[in-house]
């Protein structure tokens, strides 16, 4: 039982890290695209969607690492709230699966 629970935990942790890495890389990509006004950019809705789908830490880290979207109040409030939502949901998933 312990081996199965450790495996499940590692799989969930790996997925969480991968999603956050992708979100971080998309923040880099969008910041680079923002330098030229003619480039097609990622919409803010997609960035929030990534944050809600377990990528909030990657989006938040990208915001401050590259000073991207830090002037938008809804990012400064919404992304930390989605971090709380992500951590709570992962906790509930792990408690449910491992019980």
C-alpha positions as CSV (number, residue, x, y, z in Angstrom):
1,X,0.0,0.0,0.0
2,X,2.9,2.4,0.8
3,X,4.5,1.7,-2.5
4,X,1.3,2.5,-4.4
5,X,0.7,5.7,-2.5
6,X,4.3,6.8,-3.0
7,X,3.9,6.1,-6.7
8,X,0.6,8.0,-7.0
9,X,2.1,11.0,-5.1
10,X,5.2,11.1,-7.4
11,X,3.0,10.9,-10.5
12,X,0.8,13.8,-9.3
13,X,3.9,15.8,-8.3
14,X,5.5,15.2,-11.7
15,X,2.4,16.3,-13.6
16,X,2.1,19.4,-11.3
17,X,5.8,20.3,-12.0
18,X,5.4,19.7,-15.8
19,X,2.3,21.9,-16.0
20,X,4.0,24.7,-14.1
21,X,7.1,24.5,-16.3
22,X,5.0,24.8,-19.4
23,X,3.1,27.8,-17.9
24,X,6.5,29.4,-17.0
25,X,7.8,28.9,-20.6
26,X,4.6,30.3,-22.1
27,X,5.1,33.4,-19.9
28,X,8.6,33.8,-21.3
29,X,7.3,33.3,-24.9
30,X,4.5,35.9,-24.4
31,X,6.9,38.4,-22.9
32,X,9.2,38.0,-25.9
33,X,6.3,38.4,-28.3
34,X,5.2,41.6,-26.4
35,X,8.2,43.5,-27.5
36,X,6.9,43.7,-31.1
37,X,3.4,45.1,-31.5
38,X,2.8,43.1,-34.7
39,X,3.2,39.7,-33.0
40,X,0.3,37.5,-32.1
41,X,0.2,37.1,-28.3
42,X,-1.3,34.7,-25.8
43,X,-4.6,36.1,-24.4
44,X,-4.9,36.9,-20.8
45,X,-7.8,34.4,-20.6
46,X,-5.5,31.6,-21.7
47,X,-2.9,32.6,-19.0
48,X,-5.6,32.5,-16.3
49,X,-6.8,29.2,-17.7
50,X,-3.3,27.8,-17.4
51,X,-3.1,29.1,-13.8
52,X,-6.4,27.5,-12.8
53,X,-5.4,24.2,-14.5
54,X,-2.5,23.7,-11.9
55,X,-0.1,26.1,-13.6
56,X,-0.5,29.0,-11.2
57,X,3.0,28.8,-9.7
58,X,4.6,28.8,-13.1
59,X,2.5,31.8,-14.2
60,X,3.2,33.7,-10.9
61,X,7.0,33.0,-11.1
62,X,7.0,34.1,-14.8
63,X,5.2,37.3,-13.9
64,X,7.9,38.5,-11.5
65,X,10.9,36.9,-13.2
66,X,10.2,38.8,-16.4
67,X,8.0,41.7,-15.1
68,X,5.2,40.5,-17.3
69,X,1.6,41.4,-16.4
70,X,2.7,42.8,-13.0
71,X,0.8,46.1,-13.6
72,X,-2.5,44.3,-14.0
73,X,-4.4,44.2,-10.7
74,X,-6.4,41.2,-11.7
75,X,-3.2,39.2,-12.2
76,X,-1.8,40.4,-8.9
77,X,-4.9,39.2,-7.1
78,X,-6.1,36.3,-9.3
79,X,-2.9,34.3,-9.6
80,X,-2.2,34.1,-5.9
81,X,-5.8,33.0,-5.4
82,X,-5.4,30.3,-8.0
83,X,-2.2,29.1,-6.2
84,X,-4.4,28.6,-3.1
85,X,-7.0,26.8,-5.3
86,X,-4.4,24.6,-6.9
87,X,-2.8,23.6,-3.6
88,X,-6.2,22.9,-2.0
89,X,-7.3,20.8,-4.9
90,X,-4.1,18.8,-5.0
91,X,-4.4,18.2,-1.2
92,X,-8.0,17.0,-1.7
93,X,-7.1,14.7,-4.5
94,X,-4.2,13.2,-2.5
95,X,-6.4,12.7,0.6
96,X,-9.1,11.1,-1.5
97,X,-6.8,8.8,-3.4
98,X,-4.6,7.8,-0.5
99,X,-7.4,7.2,2.0
